[in-house]
């Protein structure tokens, strides 16, 4: 009887394991089919050790300078009309964002035009 229980448990474990393998295979196929379906990424994110908000004389943002690392050259992004600034889940106005200049964060930008759409400063 104990031998029967042991075989039953092993059979159930093998069946569950096969289910995980099949599920992973289906997920991989879906991901591959999406990549090969001609879909292109419209946004990318650049994590930066330092983000600077560059403003014009009227105080409006005209570009974003993001340094991917402390010794890297800055990457310049123009700003989209819908540019928004955030920190810790809260939306910032331009004055608050300018005060965060020099802090690390992430720039979400369009891949085709390299325009910044969202700047997320890391919480202090």
VEXKE-289271 format. One record per residue: residue number from 1; residue in one letter; chain; x, y, z of N, C-alpha, C, O, CB in turn. Coordinates in steps of 0.001 Angstrom, whole numbers, plus 500000, padded with zeros to 6 digits. Glycine has a CB too. Example, Ala and Ser with C-alpha at 12.3 -4.5 7.8 and 13.67 -1.06 7.14 Angstrom:
<sites>
SITE   seq   type   mol     n_px     n_py     n_pz    ca_px    ca_py    ca_pz     c_px     c_py     c_pz     o_px     o_py     o_pz    cb_px    cb_py    cb_pz
SITE     1      A     A   513190   494310   507800   512300   495500   507800   513200   496700   507800   514236   496681   508465   511308   495527   509046
SITE     2      S     A   512850   497750   507080   513670   498940   507140   512900   500030   507870   513409   501138   508039   514084   499402   505725
</sites>
This chain:
<sites>
SITE   seq   type   mol     n_px     n_py     n_pz    ca_px    ca_py    ca_pz     c_px     c_py     c_pz     o_px     o_py     o_pz    cb_px    cb_py    cb_pz
SITE     1      X     A   500809   498817   500000   500000   500000   500000   500866   501266   500000   500561   502234   499302   499072   499987   501194
SITE     2      X     A   501945   501250   500788   502841   502405   500843   503509   502629   499494   503730   503770   499089   503905   502213   501937
SITE     3      X     A   503829   501544   498800   504443   501643   497486   503475   502296   496496   503885   503106   495664   504872   500250   496986
SITE     4      X     A   502188   501941   496589   501166   502525   495717   501060   504035   495966   500970   504810   495015   499791   501839   495948
SITE     5      X     A   501070   504458   497237   500992   505878   497597   502209   506636   497069   502091   507754   496567   500887   506043   499129
SITE     6      X     A   503361   506017   497190   504598   506642   496727   504537   506867   495219   504900   507940   494736   505821   505773   497094
SITE     7      X     A   504075   505849   494468   503967   505975   493014   502927   507023   492630   503112   507758   491660   503607   504622   492385
SITE     8      X     A   501841   507093   493384   500797   508076   493098   501323   509494   493304   501087   510370   492472   499564   507830   493988
SITE     9      X     A   502025   509722   494390   502594   511041   494669   503597   511422   493588   503592   512562   493122   503269   511061   496055
SITE    10      X     A   504446   510502   493186   505427   510778   492127   504732   511087   490809   505166   511975   490076   506380   509586   491951
SITE    11      X     A   503664   510370   490501   502925   510614   489259   502288   512002   489277   502322   512714   488273   501841   509534   489051
SITE    12      X     A   501714   512386   490407   501098   513711   490523   502156   514799   490384   501934   515788   489685   500358   513854   491872
SITE    13      X     A   503299   514633   491035   504376   515619   490927   504889   515727   489497   505166   516827   489020   505524   515255   491865
SITE    14      X     A   505016   514606   488816   505462   514620   487420   504446   515344   486552   504823   516107   485663   505684   513185   486900
SITE    15      X     A   503170   515118   486798   502111   515759   486028   502127   517277   486241   501999   518042   485285   500741   515179   486419
SITE    16      X     A   502284   517705   487492   502351   519133   487804   503584   519755   487150   503504   520844   486583   502379   519358   489336
SITE    17      X     A   504711   519072   487229   505940   519571   486604   505789   519732   485103   506267   520712   484530   507097   518636   486901
SITE    18      X     A   505123   518769   484458   504887   518875   483014   503997   520074   482708   504174   520732   481683   504244   517579   482468
SITE    19      X     A   503050   520360   483583   502179   521525   483391   502968   522817   483397   502717   523706   482584   501109   521574   484469
SITE    20      X     A   503936   522930   484325   504775   524124   484374   505620   524258   483111   505771   525357   482577   505677   524089   485607
SITE    21      X     A   506162   523159   482638   506981   523186   481422   506137   523611   480230   506571   524438   479429   507621   521805   481159
SITE    22      X     A   504938   523058   480104   504060   523429   478995   503652   524895   479077   503629   525590   478060   502816   522541   478982
SITE    23      X     A   503332   525369   480270   502938   526768   480434   504081   527700   480054   503855   528718   479400   502495   527037   481878
SITE    24      X     A   505299   527369   480455   506459   528193   480109   506677   528199   478603   507019   529232   478027   507722   527684   480827
SITE    25      X     A   506482   527056   477968   506641   526974   476518   505625   527825   475785   505966   528493   474809   506528   525542   476060
SITE    26      X     A   504372   527811   476244   503329   528627   475621   503651   530101   475793   503501   530881   474852   501948   528306   476223
SITE    27      X     A   504093   530494   476991   504452   531893   477232   505598   532322   476318   505564   533416   475755   504841   532105   478709
SITE    28      X     A   506598   531480   476168   507735   531809   475299   507280   531957   473855   507759   532840   473144   508830   530729   475401
SITE    29      X     A   506353   531096   473411   505845   531204   472047   505078   532502   471857   505222   533159   470826   504951   530010   471710
SITE    30      X     A   504257   532885   472848   503503   534127   472739   504446   535316   472658   504240   536216   471844   502548   534286   473925
SITE    31      X     A   505480   535329   473494   506436   536433   473481   507158   536495   472143   507353   537577   471591   507450   536287   474627
SITE    32      X     A   507553   535344   471622   508249   535313   470335   507328   535769   469217   507766   536476   468309   508781   533905   470041
SITE    33      X     A   506054   535376   469266   505145   535766   468197   504873   537266   468248   504677   537891   467206   503829   534981   468294
SITE    34      X     A   504859   537852   469447   504673   539293   469535   505889   540025   468988   505751   541022   468280   504406   539713   470980
SITE    35      X     A   507087   539530   469316   508298   540165   468804   508370   540074   467290   508822   541012   466634   509534   539527   469423
SITE    36      X     A   507936   538972   466736   508021   538775   465299   506824   539292   464537   506770   539155   463315   508196   537342   465007
SITE    37      X     A   505857   539887   465226   504627   540324   464571   504744   541728   464001   503740   542303   463579   503475   540268   465545
SITE    38      X     A   505927   542284   463978   506102   543622   463434   505722   544720   464422   505624   545889   464049   505288   543768   462182
SITE    39      X     A   505508   544343   465685   505203   545353   466689   506495   546047   467082   507534   545408   467248   504505   544726   467931
SITE    40      X     A   506417   547357   467228   507622   548052   467648   507366   548809   468933   506250   549247   469213   508111   549004   466557
SITE    41      X     A   508400   548947   469685   508326   549646   470959   508174   551134   470685   508899   551690   469859   509582   549362   471832
SITE    42      X     A   507239   551784   471370   507036   553212   471159   507659   554057   472260   507860   555259   472086   505564   553512   471061
SITE    43      X     A   507963   553431   473393   508606   554143   474488   509746   553311   475049   509737   552081   474992   507592   554481   475592
SITE    44      X     A   510715   554011   475587   511799   553360   476309   512057   554150   477583   511657   555308   477709   513092   553260   475434
SITE    45      X     A   512725   553509   478514   513072   554166   479772   514586   554210   479914   515276   553238   479607   512428   553434   480982
SITE    46      X     A   515091   555333   480375   516520   555484   480627   516704   555853   482095   516333   556946   482523   517157   556566   479686
SITE    47      X     A   517278   554932   482858   517592   555236   484255   518856   556074   484280   519815   555805   483557   517764   553931   485106
SITE    48      X     A   518839   557086   485119   519935   558046   485125   520417   558333   486538   519638   558364   487490   519507   559338   484451
SITE    49      X     A   521717   558541   486644   522283   558906   487942   522022   560374   488254   522087   560795   489409   523789   558620   487972
SITE    50      X     A   521726   561150   487210   521456   562578   487385   520564   563059   486246   520850   562809   485075   522782   563400   487434
SITE    51      X     A   519482   563750   486598   518577   564319   485593   518499   565817   485833   518259   566266   486954   517148   563660   485656
SITE    52      X     A   518704   566587   484769   518621   568041   484871   517499   568538   483975   517398   568151   482811   519970   568707   484487
SITE    53      X     A   516661   569398   484530   515583   570027   483770   516117   571369   483269   516417   572256   484068   514273   570210   484647
SITE    54      X     A   516235   571518   481948   516731   572760   481352   515512   573602   480975   514624   573142   480257   517653   572479   480093
SITE    55      X     A   515484   574853   481473   514330   575722   481227   514733   576958   480431   515889   577381   480448   513684   576141   482553
SITE    56      X     A   513747   577527   479731   513984   578768   478997   513776   579956   479936   513529   579773   481128   513044   578870   477758
SITE    57      X     A   513876   581174   479397   513733   582377   480211   512372   582505   480875   512242   583148   481916   513982   583582   479371
SITE    58      X     A   511356   581893   480274   510004   581941   480838   509786   580855   481890   508716   580770   482492   508967   581797   479729
SITE    59      X     A   510808   580028   482106   510704   578975   483115   510124   577669   482616   509928   576737   483396   509885   579455   484234
SITE    60      X     A   509847   577589   481323   509291   576366   480751   510413   575388   480396   511487   575815   479972   508441   576690   479502
SITE    61      X     A   510183   574094   480561   511220   573113   480214   511425   573050   478700   510464   572982   477935   510847   571716   480755
SITE    62      X     A   512689   573074   478284   513001   572972   476857   513765   571691   476535   513746   571223   475397   513812   574183   476409
SITE    63      X     A   514432   571128   477531   515115   569851   477322   515385   569197   478671   515303   569819   479730   516441   570050   476533
SITE    64      X     A   515708   567919   478579   516067   567127   479749   517450   566553   479488   517681   565948   478441   515012   565990   480036
SITE    65      X     A   518368   566733   480421   519696   566130   480332   519752   564984   481332   519538   565179   482529   520831   567183   480606
SITE    66      X     A   520040   563801   480835   520086   562616   481696   521441   561946   481559   521885   561657   480448   518949   561622   481341
SITE    67      X     A   522102   561698   482686   523391   561004   482685   523159   559557   483111   522803   559300   484260   524423   561711   483635
SITE    68      X     A   523361   558601   482181   523164   557187   482526   524081   556701   483649   523729   555776   484381   523383   556332   481303
SITE    69      X     A   525248   557317   483787   526164   556971   484884   526940   558228   485257   526908   559218   484526   527142   555798   484478
SITE    70      X     A   527625   558192   486372   528341   559383   486846   529419   559857   485885   529682   561057   485800   528962   559105   488186
SITE    71      X     A   530048   558939   485161   531118   559320   484235   530651   559369   482784   531447   559666   481893   532273   558353   484360
SITE    72      X     A   529373   559083   482531   528833   559086   481162   528515   560508   480710   528219   561386   481520   527566   558208   481076
SITE    73      X     A   528582   560712   479395   528122   561976   478830   526606   562044   478956   525933   561018   478863   528565   562124   477343
SITE    74      X     A   526057   563245   479167   524604   563356   479284   523908   563102   477949   524442   563399   476880   524223   564734   479812
SITE    75      X     A   522712   562548   478040   521854   562340   476877   520809   563445   476915   520157   563654   477937   521188   560897   476876
SITE    76      X     A   520650   564159   475792   519698   565274   475743   518400   564811   475085   518407   564193   474020   520299   566485   474971
SITE    77      X     A   517299   565123   475740   515971   564847   475202   515224   566166   475053   515254   567008   475950   515182   563858   476118
SITE    78      X     A   514560   566341   473926   513617   567441   473810   512383   567049   474603   512223   565884   474966   513268   567760   472309
SITE    79      X     A   511513   568003   474872   510342   567699   475694   509091   567645   474830   508918   568456   473920   510174   568744   476813
SITE    80      X     A   508227   566692   475118   506950   566600   474414   505962   567562   475065   506176   568027   476184   506400   565138   474432
SITE    81      X     A   504887   567850   474353   503852   568733   474900   503199   568138   476141   502659   568863   476977   502790   569017   473845
SITE    82      X     A   503252   566822   476253   502593   566150   477381   503574   565776   478498   503255   564942   479345   501880   564897   476889
SITE    83      X     A   504764   566385   478503   505776   566057   479514   505215   566230   480924   504573   567233   481238   507026   566939   479331
SITE    84      X     A   505474   565229   481762   505062   565317   483167   506222   564881   484049   507086   564105   483639   503798   564441   483442
SITE    85      X     A   506218   565399   485266   507254   565098   486247   506602   564431   487452   505502   564803   487862   508026   566387   486669
SITE    86      X     A   507297   563435   488018   506749   562681   489141   507855   562349   490136   509036   562284   489793   506060   561390   488649
SITE    87      X     A   507428   562141   491383   508343   561650   492417   507508   560991   493509   506557   561581   494022   509230   562812   493003
SITE    88      X     A   507874   559771   493853   507180   559060   494915   505694   558895   494671   504908   558909   495619   507386   559764   496200
SITE    89      X     A   505291   558737   493413   503885   558555   493078   503102   559851   492958   501918   559822   492620   503245   557697   494097
SITE    90      X     A   503730   560978   493224   503058   562279   493144   503518   563030   491902   504680   562945   491505   503334   563120   494413
SITE    91      X     A   502600   563760   491301   502947   564586   490149   503549   565900   490651   503062   566492   491614   501694   564850   489248
SITE    92      X     A   504614   566343   489981   505298   567583   490349   504994   568670   489329   504820   568381   488145   506821   567359   490457
SITE    93      X     A   504928   569922   489784   504847   571023   488822   506271   571366   488388   507232   570795   488904   504117   572282   489440
SITE    94      X     A   506409   572284   487455   507729   572574   486890   508683   573137   487949   509876   572836   487919   507599   573562   485726
SITE    95      X     A   508180   573942   488874   509051   574491   489921   509582   573382   490823   510765   573362   491165   508293   575534   490762
SITE    96      X     A   508705   572466   491201   509129   571344   492042   510118   570453   491295   511088   569963   491873   507908   570519   492496
SITE    97      X     A   509859   570249   489994   510763   569422   489189   512133   570076   489063   513158   569397   489131   510168   569175   487795
SITE    98      X     A   512151   571393   488878   513426   572102   488752   514244   571975   490035   515473   571929   489985   513187   573588   488420
SITE    99      X     A   513570   571918   491181   514274   571750   492454   514899   570359   492575   515831   570161   493355   513317   571993   493621
SITE   100      X     A   514389   569401   491806   514923   568036   491839   516091   567844   490867   516708   566779   490844   513817   567040   491513
SITE   101      X     A   516397   568872   490066   517491   568754   489097   518759   568260   489781   519123   568717   490865   517752   570106   488404
SITE   102      X     A   519416   567324   489124   520641   566738   489652   520410   565432   490385   521365   564730   490717   521309   567706   490566
SITE   103      X     A   519146   565095   490643   518827   563859   491354   518644   562715   490374   518312   562948   489212   517565   564033   492205
SITE   104      X     A   518853   561492   490816   518661   560333   489932   517181   560092   489649   516299   560537   490383   519285   559074   490556
SITE   105      X     A   516947   559373   488560   515575   559039   488192   515522   558312   486867   516514   557747   486406   514722   560291   488128
SITE   106      X     A   514351   558337   486266   514110   557655   484998   513435   558613   484031   512524   559352   484406   513245   556387   485204
SITE   107      X     A   513890   558595   482783   513255   559378   481724   512548   558398   480792   513176   557507   480221   514306   560261   480941
SITE   108      X     A   511239   558572   480647   510462   557788   479688   510408   558621   478419   509963   559768   478441   509005   557438   480232
SITE   109      X     A   510865   558039   477304   510944   558817   476066   510437   558011   474882   510425   556781   474904   512381   559275   475811
SITE   110      X     A   510019   558730   473847   509572   558096   472609   510797   557580   471866   511831   558247   471818   508752   559093   471720
SITE   111      X     A   510674   556393   471289   511823   555823   470588   512032   556452   469218   513166   556539   468748   511650   554328   470440
SITE   112      X     A   510959   556891   468572   511118   557419   467216   511618   558858   467196   512336   559240   466273   509808   557334   466477
SITE   113      X     A   511258   559663   468186   511657   561067   468176   512593   561435   469320   513110   562552   469361   510438   561938   468232
SITE   114      X     A   512820   560503   470256   513667   560758   471424   513177   561957   472238   513978   562687   472822   515109   560990   470983
SITE   115      X     A   511868   562153   472272   511286   563222   473085   510879   562670   474446   510267   561606   474540   510065   563860   472370
SITE   116      X     A   511228   563406   475499   510873   562991   476858   509379   563199   477072   508835   564262   476774   511695   563781   477919
SITE   117      X     A   508726   562161   477596   507298   562246   477897   507032   562267   479397   506032   562821   479852   506560   561082   477261
SITE   118      X     A   507940   561655   480163   507741   561578   481605   509101   561492   482279   509990   560773   481822   506851   560360   481988
SITE   119      X     A   509253   562226   483361   510460   562155   484179   510024   561733   485575   509161   562361   486189   511238   563532   484203
SITE   120      X     A   510629   560671   486059   510318   560165   487394   511584   560288   488238   512554   559560   488030   509802   558675   487345
SITE   121      X     A   511561   561208   489183   512696   561352   490092   512565   560312   491190   511467   560069   491691   512767   562792   490691
SITE   122      X     A   513681   559693   491568   513657   558734   492663   513378   559484   493960   513831   560614   494143   514999   557944   492751
SITE   123      X     A   512639   558858   494844   512301   559486   496123   513554   559674   496962   514463   558844   496943   511264   558640   496892
SITE   124      X     A   513587   560744   497674   514747   561042   498530   514663   560273   499805   515547   560389   500655   514845   562530   498832
</sites>
